[in-house]
């Protein structure tokens, strides 16, 4: 544990926001068993389009919130960290200010009545607001009226764009979560199951490991002979959009100890309205040890509401599925 400048104890998973921005939070997860849920947005802050990272961290003792704003050239991170413990009621509401490129950026939060419903990220009765130049540049949660009243600021002219979400989930052979493939879309139930747990590279009685991915209860991907297809990708169709699904389950099959698999869901949508922030999409290349796509790579000269001119969404959902024996 360490302390920030306002005397709040910070869990280990927040010891380096830059570490997590580049996807190196595996150590914190495996050391402490903490669940980590990150959302990265791009919006205009201090006259430039910047990334804002919202990180929720949960273990047996506490919930943690971290808000990081990208600094000049994407290098330095300005971070506000909050530890939410049941007996620290006053810390569940507050604000913090830091300076980005000579301009004040204020973070306001109210988690007094936040409902988590067993999740790492709250589901209702809360807000987290980022304010700059008398505009609310990012607002999360359902208590929007309360947030605008407390900040005394107007909504920003540019809507923030969700760049990526990253979640760590744990299980023995089945892994489940809820996710949106578009900021204004509906929630979907995702489940991933790897059968024949404990497969060690041999095939007793001719049994082969398989993997099933279901969305809203429907089987969308069924990979047989998983030992030969431990890395791959397929396209699935969901309502009016196509979703590219990438997977890398090498460590599930061939690595000892606590091991994770990586799944990436990338929607392909049709463009609609124009945004003034520059964005793009990049095709992920999979690696068994680190995330294949960093938010630094999501830049280009043209974009349309978070989609490239080809209709490919900038958004990617990263799921790290940790297999617990």
N, C-alpha and C positions, 0 to 999 in steps of 0.2 A: 504494500500500500504506500501511496505517496500523497502529498497535499498540494492543492493548487493555491493561487494567491489569495483566495477568499476563505481558506481554511477548511475546505471540504475534502474529505478523504476520497481518493480516486482509486477505483479498482484497477488491478493490473492490466486489464484489457484496454484501458485508456492511457497507458503510460506513454504511448507514442501514436499520435493521430496520423503522422506521416507513414508509420508502419502499416496501419490499416488501410490507408488510402491506396497503398500498393499491394494489398492483399496478403500481408505477412502476419495476420492475426492468428494463425494456426497454433502457435506456441501458447498464447494466452488461453485458447479454447482447451487445448489438451492438458495444460498444467492445472487448471482450476475447474474444468468441467463447465465453463460458462457458455451459455448460449449467446450468440452475437447476431444482431440484425441491423444491417446497414442500408440506408437509402441515400443515393447521391442525386442531387438536383443541379441543374444549370440555370442561372438567372443573372440579372444585372445587379451588381453590387459595386459601389464606389466607381461608377462610370465604366465598368468593364464586365463582360460576361465571365462569371466565375462558378466554380463548383462549391456547393454546400453539402457537407456530409452529415447526416443524422445517424448516430449510432446508439442503439439500445443494447445493454448488456445485463445479463441476469444469471445469478447463481443462487445457492441455497440461502444466502444471507441478505442480498440486496438487489435492487434494480439500479442501473446506472444509465445516465443520458449524457451524450457528448454531441456538441454542435461545432463543426469545424468549417471555416471559410477559407477558401483558397487565396493565397497571397500573390504578390507580384510574380509573373512568369510561372505560376503554378508551383512555386517552390515552398515558401514559408506558409505554415498553417496557423491561423488564429483560432483558438479553441476555447469553448466554454464547457465545463464539466460539472455534472450534478450527480450526487449520490442520493438515492431515494430509499431511506430506511423507514420502517413503520413508526419508529419513535422520534423521527426528526420531521415533525409536521411543518415547521417554518421553512425547511429546505425544499418543500414540495412546490413552493411558489417563490419566484424571484426574478431577477434580471441581472445582466452583466454587460459591460461595454468594453469594446476594444477598438483600436484604430487600424483601419485598413487603407493604405495609400493616402493617409492624411484625413480620412473621413471616418466619422463615428459609426460603428455598427453595434446595435443593441440586440441582445437576445432576451426575450421574455418567455417565461414558462409558468404554467399552472397545472400541477399534477395532484392537487389535494384530493380530488374525487375521482381520479383516473381509474378506469376499469380495465384490468389486464386480461381477465378471463383465462388465466393460465398461460397467456402468451408473453413473449419477450417485449413486444411493442404494444402499447395500450390500444384498446379498441374504441373507447368513447370517454366522454366527460373530461377532456383535457385540451390544451393547446400549447404549441411551441411556435413562437413568432420570431422572425429575423427582420429587423428594421434598419433602413439606411435612407438618408435624404428624405426623411419624413414619409417614407413609403414602406409598407409591409411587403418585403420582397419574397418572403416565403412564410406560409402559414399552414401548420399541420394540426389536425385534430378537429373536433366537431364544435368546440366552443368559440366559433368565429366572432360572434357579436361581442362576447366578453373580451376577446383579444383586441379587437379594434377599439373598444372602449378604453381598455387599459393602456394601449400604446398611444392612443390619440392620433393615429396616423391613417392615411388613406391606403387603399389597395394599390399595388404597383400596376403600371400600364402594361408591363410585360409579364405574362404568366410564367412561373417556373416550369421547367421541363424535367421530368423524371428520367435520369440517365441510366441508372442501374439500381438493382436491389441485390443484396447478398445476405444469405441466411445459412446458419449452421444448425443442422438438425441431427438428432441422435436416435439410434434404434438398434435392434438385433438383426432383423432381416427386412422389416417394413418401415418406410419413412414417409411421413405425411406432413403437408403444410397447406396453407391457403395463400393464393397470390393473384394479383391482377397483371395482365399482359399489356394493359394500357391504363394510364392514369384515370381516364374517365370510364373505363370498362368495369365489368362486374367481377366479383370474386370467383375464383375457381378452386376446387379441391384437387390437389395433386398428391398422388401416392406412388411410391416407387418400391418395388419388392424384388429382392434377389433371392431366388430359391436355391436349395441345396447348400445351405450355410456350412462353412468349414471346408469347402472344396479346396484341395491342395495341389491341383495340377494333374491328378490322376482321375480316372473315370471308373469307379467301382460299379460293377453290374451294368455297365453301359449308360449310367445316369449322367446327364450333362447339366451344368449350371445354366439357368435361364433368368432373364430379367423382364419384368412387366412394369410399364408405366401407364397409369390410369389418370384421366382427368374427368372430374365430376362423375366418377364411377365407371366411365367407359374406357375399355382397353384401347389405347392409341398406339402403343409400341410394344411389341413382343420380340425379344431378342433371344433366339435359341443359340446353343453352342457359344455361350458367353465367353468361354476361355479363348476363343479365336476372335471374338468381336468385342473385346473389352474396351476399345475406343471406336467411336463411330458417330454418325448423325443420321437423322431422318426428318422428313417434313410431315407435319400433321395439319389437319384443317379443323379449325375451331370457329364455329359461327361463320363470320364473313372474313376471317383472316387466316393466314397460314403462319404456322409457328415452326421454326427450325429448332430441333432438339439435338444437342450435342452431349455426349457422355464419355467419361473416362473412369472406368471402375477397376483399373489395373491393380490398385492397392488392396481392394476388397479380396481379390483372388490370390494374389501372390506375395503380399507383404505381411509380416507378423505384427502382433500388437495392435494398438488402437490405430485404425486406418480409415481413410475417408475416400469417397468417390465424388467426382465433380460433375454436375449437370448444369447445362446452360440452355435457357429457353429464350429465343429471339423472335419476336413477332415481325411479320411482314404485312404492312398496312398500306392503304392508299393515302396519299397526301391530301391535306385539306387547306387550312389557312396558313398564312405566312408568319414567321417569327423573325425578329430582328437579331436574335442571338445566333452565332455560328455553331452548327452541329453537323454530325455525320454519323455513319455507321461503319463498323469494321467487322470483317469476318473473323471469328475466333479460330485460333489454332490451339488444340488441346495439349495440355501437359499434365502429368500425374502429380506434379509437386507444387504447381503454382497456378493462379488464375491466368487464362490465356489472353484476357482482354483487359487492359487498364483504361481508366477514364481519361488518361492523357491522350489516348489514341483516338478519342471520339471528337475530332475536330475536322472541319472542312470549310470551304468557302460558301456553300449554299445549303439551305435546309428548309423544310416546311413542317412547322409544328412538331419538331422532333423527329421527322422522317426525312430521309434523303430523297433526292429527285427520282430515284428508282423505286420508291415506295418502301424501302427497308427502314424499319424503326431503329432509332438510336438506342432504344431501351434493351437491356439484357437482364435476365434474372439468373443469378448464380446460386445454386444450391450445393452446399457441402454436406454430404450425408456421411456421418461418422458411425461406423459399425462398432457397437459395444458387445463384447463377448459375454 
